Amino acid sequence: MKLAARLLRAVISLWLIVTFVFVALRLTGDPVIAVLNPDDMTKDMMDSYRKLWGFEGTIGEQYLIYITNVMHGNFGKSILNGRDAFATVMERLPATLQLIGASAAIMILIGIPVGTWAAMKAGSKWDALVMSFSTFGFAIPNFFFGLLLILVLSVTLHWLPTGGTGSPLHLIMPVITIGVAKAAVFTRFVRSAMLDALKLQCVTSARARGLSGARVLIRHVFPNALVPLATILPLLVGGMISAAAVVEAVFAWPGIGRLIVESVAQRNLAIVQVIIMLVAFVMIVTNLLVDLLYAWLDPRASAAAAN
Amino acid sequence: MLAPSVTHESPLCIVDRLTVEVIDGLARKTVVEDVSFQINKGEYFALVGESGSGKSVTCHTLMNLLPFPAATYGRIVVDGQKVLSLTPSELRRFRQKSVGMVFQDPMAALNPVRTIGSQIFETLRMHHPKAGRDELRELALAALRSVHIAQPEARLNAYPHQLSGGLNQRVMIAFALLGNPPLLIADEPTTALDMSVQAEILDLMDEMRAQRGLAVLMVTHDLGIVGDRATHIAVMKSGKIVERGITREVLAAPKQEYTKALFEAAAVNHELKERPDHAYGAACLSFDKVSKRFRTSGGKSKGEVVIAADEVSFTVKQGEIVALVGESGSGKTTAAKMAMGLVRPDSGKITVNAAREIETQDVGVQIVFQHPKDSLDPLMKVSAQLHEVLKVHGEKDEAKRAAQISATLRDVGLSESILDRRPSFLSGGEAQRVVIARALLLKPRLLIADEPLSAVDVCLQKQILDCFKALRDKRGIAILLITHDLRIVFDIADRVVVMKSGHVVEDVGVAHFGDEARDAYTKKLIRAIPGRKLSDLNDAAPPAGPRSVSGAVA
C-alpha cells in the first residue's frame, strides 16, 4: 500500500476517535452540572459559564466549533485553571514516557533471554517454572502488586519512597510494577515465537552445515522469531499505556496516566480529549511503524501482498 | 555380521545395529530398529520406504541431527568418526567437513528472511576464516556456478522466495558441498519439485558425484527415482531394513512382497488398452473456449496479468477418466475451480451434464482435494461428517442416511468400523477414501480429483486408483483427474489433456500419448518420468557408476 493511502487512513482513524470521544463525553452528563452546583447558581451564571467553556448550543454546534479549533491547533482550555489543555498534557508527558521507556527496557531485558531459554528447554522443569512465574506475573493486578511493593520496600524496609517523583529511586517501584507484568506476557510471546522458529527446517539445515549453536540461534532462529513478535508490538504499547494510568495513580507519579484519571473525575473534558487523541496518535504511529518494520523483517511480506 | 568387503579401503559410512527410540515424556517408541548398512566411497546408496518407515530418522541420526529427544543405540562411523560420541565442537567440525545434507523442501531449508548471499558467506567464513570479502565473494560465485546457476551475482542478493524451487534446490546442493564432504545425504530432494525439474536435480547430483567422487545416500519413497541411478538399495519398513543389495539384483528379483508392491506402484503401466468408444456416454463436462485472467493486486508485479486459461476447450464424457496434466502454475487448478463453479470464467462456456451452463456450485459435480486430512474436520467422527453432507441436502431420515453411507463405504472399499473414528486415527489412504465417499454421497456424475494421490503413500495409491476405476466401470462416473504424475495417467486415464501457461497443448487418447507425443512440452514431461528406465533395468542393463558388492549384505 502506498504511503499516502496509509497516511489518509491514519487521519481518518484519528478523526473517528476524536469524534467518538467528543460525543461520548457529552452524552454522559452535562459537564457544567458536574462542576457547578445548580442549587447555588442562577441561570445566568450557568449560561455565562457555558459560553465561557464552549458548552453552548446543541452538540452538533459544539462539535463544529471544536473541530475547527482543533484544526487550528487549539485544543481547548483546562476547566480547572484555564490553562491550555495541550500544554498541560505535554508538561506531564515526559514523566509517562520515562516510565514506559524504562518498563519496556525491563520487559525486553527479561522477556527475550528468559523466553528464549524456556523455548530451548521446552517441556523441562525449568520451562514449567518460567511458565508458572509468567502466569503469576500477568494474573496479579497492577495496583495490587504496586501496593505490595510499597508495603514491603517502603513501609517495612524503608528502602524506597512510597510515591512521587524527584530521584531515580522514585522510578524503581512503578517501573518494576509495569515492567514485570509486561515481561510476564512478553516472555510467553517470545517463547512461543522461538518454539516455532526452532522447528523451522532452515534451522536444522543451518545446524547440518556445522554452524555453531550461538550463530544458529542469533542469525537463523531470531530473525524468524522477530516476525511474529513485531505484530504484537502495538498490543504491548497499548497495554503499557493503560497500565501507566493505574500505576501512576498508585505511586502518585505525575504523568498523563494520573492526569486522565483525575480529569475524568473532574469532567475536565478538554484534557481528557487531548490525552485520548495523543494515545490514539501514538497507537496509529506504532501501527504504521510495525507495518514498515514487518516488511523489513520479512521480505516475503511484500511478495505475499502481490498475490 | 557384516559381509566381508572386497575393497581394501574401509567403508566411508558404517551403520551398525542402529536403534532409535523417540522419547515422549516417559513413553518410548522405537522408530528405527537394528538397522545396519554401509556405504563405500563413490557409491549411490538408496534408502527406500514409505513415510513413517524410519528412513528420514536414520539419515538425520547419521548427522546426529534429530529434531526431537531420542535415545540411540548402536554404532555409526562416518568418515572415520564415531558420530554418536562426538563432542559438540567435534560434531560441528564433522558436519562442516564430512557430510553435506539436502532437504525435501528447499524453500524451507533456506532461511526465508535472509538473502542467499548472506547465508552462503556465513557458511564459507567457517571454512575459510582468513578469507577477505572479495575472496569470499569469488568462492560463493564459484560454488553457485558449479551447480549451474545462471547469473550467480544476482542470486546472491535474492531471497529464497524469489527463486524457483529447482533453483533453490541447486543452491542447497551448493551449500551442502561447500566443505567438500565425501558423503552427500539427500532426504527426498525432489519430492517438493515440479516433475520436469526433478530429473534436472537428480542429474546434477549425478554430475557432482562423478566430478568429486562423492558418495550419495538418497532417501526416497519413490523407487522410480532411484531405479536407474542408485548402485545399492535398501528397503525400509516399520523401522527395519527388509531387503537390500545391488540395485539391479534387487529390482530383477525382489524377495519381499513389500518390495514388489513398491515396485509395482512405481512402475509405468506399459499395457495401454484403448477402450471402445461405446464405453463412454454423453458429454458430462465441456469447456468451450474458456478464458480466465487474473490481475495481481500489489507488490512489484502489481497489475501484471496472469493468464490462467486461454481459450481452453475439452470435454469429459460419462464413464471417462480424463487426466489434466501440467506443472504448478499451468492453470489446471483454475480449470478445476471453474468446473466447480467456484471461479467464473471471463469468457467462453462451461456446460455440465450437457444441460445448463454453470451458474453456481452444482451437486452433480464433486471434488476430492490433495490433502485428505486437511479436508476432514479433525474434531468430528467420520460418521458425523458423512451424515452432515446428507443432512445439509435435506435427507432427514437417519436410517436412510445410514443405509446410503454404508453402501457408499462399500463402493470405496472401506469397512463400517471406521465410522466411529476421528480423522487422526485414519491412515492416509483411509482418509482419502473417506473424502471420496463424502463426495460420492451426493451421487455426482462428475468427480474432480485435484492431485488426490500426492499426499498418499505409494503402497496405498493403488487402492485409491482401483477405487476410481471401479467408480468409472460400475457407476459410469466421469472423473477429471488433475495430476503432475504421468505414471498415474498411464495407469488409469482414458484421455490426457496437457496444459501449459493456460493453454491446452495436447488432448489425446492415452494409448497415443506415450508413443507419439506431438507437442515438445509433452515430450519433455514424458522424458522426465522417473521410473521410465525401470524396464530397461529389468532387461539387465548394468547401472552406471562404481560397482562393489560391499554394500549388499546377504
Chai-1 contact restraints between the chains, C-beta under 6 A:
chainA,res_idxA,chainB,res_idxB,connection_type,confidence,min_distance_angstrom,max_distance_angstrom,comment,restraint_id
A,Q201,B,F103,contact,1.0,0.0,6.0,A-B,restraint_1
A,Q201,B,A108,contact,1.0,0.0,6.0,A-B,restraint_2
A,Q201,B,A109,contact,1.0,0.0,6.0,A-B,restraint_3
A,C202,B,A109,contact,1.0,0.0,6.0,A-B,restraint_4
A,C202,B,L110,contact,1.0,0.0,6.0,A-B,restraint_5
A,C202,B,N111,contact,1.0,0.0,6.0,A-B,restraint_6
A,S205,B,F103,contact,1.0,0.0,6.0,A-B,restraint_7
A,S205,B,A109,contact,1.0,0.0,6.0,A-B,restraint_8
A,A208,B,M63,contact,1.0,0.0,6.0,A-B,restraint_9
A,A208,B,L65,contact,1.0,0.0,6.0,A-B,restraint_10
A,A208,B,R95,contact,1.0,0.0,6.0,A-B,restraint_11
A,A208,B,M101,contact,1.0,0.0,6.0,A-B,restraint_12
A,R209,B,T123,contact,1.0,0.0,6.0,A-B,restraint_13
A,G210,B,R92,contact,1.0,0.0,6.0,A-B,restraint_14
A,G210,B,R95,contact,1.0,0.0,6.0,A-B,restraint_15
A,G210,B,Q96,contact,1.0,0.0,6.0,A-B,restraint_16
A,H220,B,N111,contact,1.0,0.0,6.0,A-B,restraint_17
A,P223,B,V113,contact,1.0,0.0,6.0,A-B,restraint_18
A,N224,B,V113,contact,1.0,0.0,6.0,A-B,restraint_19
A,D298,B,V113,contact,1.0,0.0,6.0,A-B,restraint_20
A,P299,B,Y159,contact,1.0,0.0,6.0,A-B,restraint_21
A,R300,B,P112,contact,1.0,0.0,6.0,A-B,restraint_22
A,R300,B,H161,contact,1.0,0.0,6.0,A-B,restraint_23
A,S302,B,G299,contact,1.0,0.0,6.0,A-B,restraint_24
A,A303,B,H161,contact,1.0,0.0,6.0,A-B,restraint_25
A,A303,B,G299,contact,1.0,0.0,6.0,A-B,restraint_26
A,A305,B,G298,contact,1.0,0.0,6.0,A-B,restraint_27
A,A305,B,G299,contact,1.0,0.0,6.0,A-B,restraint_28
A,A306,B,T296,contact,1.0,0.0,6.0,A-B,restraint_29
A,A306,B,G298,contact,1.0,0.0,6.0,A-B,restraint_30
A,A306,B,G299,contact,1.0,0.0,6.0,A-B,restraint_31
A,A306,B,S301,contact,1.0,0.0,6.0,A-B,restraint_32
